[in-house]
């Protein structure tokens, strides 16, 4: 089975259905577009809902953390994957300089829980000194 309309990566052999996408990838941010992603293959509504729920709550947060920690550059041809809870999400920029090709599918070998991404540290803005407004006085007219 090929990825729909050229989006994403080709799924592993024997996969009945998979979700794939061509996402915008810039400065380690991943932005999926509604018209460049989709599910292909035969699956029930429950299977579709389970895959999408896993992507939204577990797969994407873990992937976002992993592309930063592994320093996945947009000009590379390197595949990384996140797996667990019965699913596998694969990502590869394919040296595209701006896209990240994705594929997510059920994976019977991914039986353990998906690794949780490390908590993100929030940067605090530095405190700025208070500005003192000085009144202007005019001299004699």
Secondary structure per residue as TSV (DSSP state, phi and psi in degrees):
chain	resnum	aa	ss	phi	psi
A	1	X	-	360.0	129.9
A	2	X	-	-91.2	158.3
A	3	X	-	-65.8	143.9
A	4	X	G	-65.0	129.9
A	5	X	G	51.8	27.4
A	6	X	G	81.5	6.8
A	7	X	-	-80.2	152.0
A	8	X	S	64.7	-165.3
A	9	X	-	-100.9	155.2
A	10	X	-	-69.2	133.7
A	11	X	-	-71.0	161.4
A	12	X	-	-61.8	153.5
A	13	X	T	-56.6	137.4
A	14	X	T	85.7	3.5
A	15	X	-	-78.8	128.5
A	16	X	S	-75.2	-37.4
A	17	X	E	-151.0	157.7
A	18	X	E	-159.5	158.7
A	19	X	E	-103.0	137.2
A	20	X	E	-139.8	158.7
A	21	X	E	-158.8	156.9
A	22	X	E	-115.3	107.6
A	23	X	E	-100.8	155.3
A	24	X	E	-77.0	131.2
A	25	X	E	-129.2	110.0
A	26	X	E	-148.7	130.4
A	27	X	T	52.9	40.4
A	28	X	T	66.2	13.2
A	29	X	E	-97.0	140.5
A	30	X	E	-117.0	117.2
A	31	X	E	-120.0	111.3
A	32	X	-	-86.2	146.4
A	33	X	-	-111.4	138.0
A	34	X	G	-61.6	-31.1
A	35	X	G	-93.8	8.5
A	36	X	G	-128.4	32.1
A	37	X	E	-152.2	158.6
A	38	X	E	173.4	169.9
A	39	X	E	-104.1	133.5
A	40	X	E	-123.6	143.7
A	41	X	E	112.2	-179.4
A	42	X	-	-93.0	118.2
A	43	X	-	-153.0	155.8
A	44	X	-	-80.3	167.2
A	45	X	H	-60.9	-36.2
A	46	X	H	-67.3	-41.7
A	47	X	H	-64.4	-42.5
A	48	X	H	-61.5	-46.8
A	49	X	H	-63.6	-39.8
A	50	X	H	-65.2	-42.2
A	51	X	H	-65.0	-46.4
A	52	X	H	-64.4	-41.0
A	53	X	H	-63.2	-41.7
A	54	X	H	-63.7	-42.7
A	55	X	I	-60.7	-47.4
A	56	X	I	-66.6	-42.7
A	57	X	I	-94.2	-26.8
A	58	X	I	-126.0	-51.1
A	59	X	I	-61.4	-53.7
A	60	X	H	-66.5	-44.5
A	61	X	H	-58.2	-40.5
A	62	X	H	-68.0	-39.3
A	63	X	H	-65.7	-43.1
A	64	X	H	-59.9	-40.4
A	65	X	H	-68.2	-39.3
A	66	X	H	-71.0	-39.0
A	67	X	H	-64.3	-30.9
A	68	X	H	-74.9	-44.7
A	69	X	H	-69.8	-32.4
A	70	X	T	-92.4	-2.2
A	71	X	T	54.1	54.2
A	72	X	-	-74.8	112.1
A	73	X	-	-86.8	145.8
A	74	X	T	-64.1	-18.3
A	75	X	T	-93.1	3.2
A	76	X	-	-88.4	162.2
A	77	X	-	-118.4	72.5
A	78	X	-	-134.3	132.5
A	79	X	E	-99.6	135.6
A	80	X	E	-121.2	157.4
A	81	X	E	-142.9	151.9
A	82	X	E	-121.4	131.1
A	83	X	E	-142.8	154.0
A	84	X	E	152.1	167.3
A	85	X	T	55.0	24.8
A	86	X	T	86.7	9.3
A	87	X	E	-132.2	159.4
A	88	X	E	-136.1	131.9
A	89	X	E	-115.1	123.5
A	90	X	E	-114.1	147.0
A	91	X	E	-142.8	141.8
A	92	X	E	-154.7	126.0
A	93	X	-	-73.8	-15.7
A	94	X	T	50.6	36.2
A	95	X	T	53.2	36.2
A	96	X	-	-86.4	-13.8
A	97	X	S	61.9	35.7
A	98	X	S	159.6	-7.1
A	99	X	E	-119.9	155.4
A	100	X	E	-127.2	119.2
A	101	X	E	-90.7	130.0
A	102	X	E	-126.3	150.6
A	103	X	E	-149.3	132.5
A	104	X	E	-130.5	135.1
A	105	X	E	-152.1	160.4
A	106	X	E	-61.6	142.9
A	107	X	-	-139.5	105.6
A	108	X	T	-62.8	-19.2
A	109	X	T	-83.4	-12.5
A	110	X	-	-90.0	71.0
A	111	X	-	-88.6	-25.1
A	112	X	S	-78.2	172.7
A	113	X	-	-69.9	148.8
A	114	X	-	-66.4	132.8
A	115	X	-	-58.4	135.4
A	116	X	-	-79.7	137.6
A	117	X	-	-69.2	151.6
A	118	X	-	-65.3	150.0
A	119	X	-	-64.0	139.9
A	120	X	-	-82.7	133.1
A	121	X	-	-83.2	131.0
A	122	X	-	-90.7	131.3
A	123	X	-	-83.4	133.7
A	124	X	-	-96.1	140.9
A	125	X	-	-70.9	141.6
A	126	X	-	-66.4	147.5
A	127	X	-	-74.4	132.1
A	128	X	-	-97.9	147.7
A	129	X	-	-66.3	149.2
A	130	X	-	-70.1	138.9
A	131	X	-	-85.4	135.6
A	132	X	-	-104.7	121.2
A	133	X	-	-88.3	122.7
A	134	X	-	-101.0	137.2
A	135	X	-	-80.7	145.4
A	136	X	-	-94.1	129.6
A	137	X	-	-112.0	137.6
A	138	X	-	-93.4	144.2
A	139	X	-	-74.0	-174.9
A	140	X	-	-60.5	142.5
A	141	X	-	-86.9	360.0
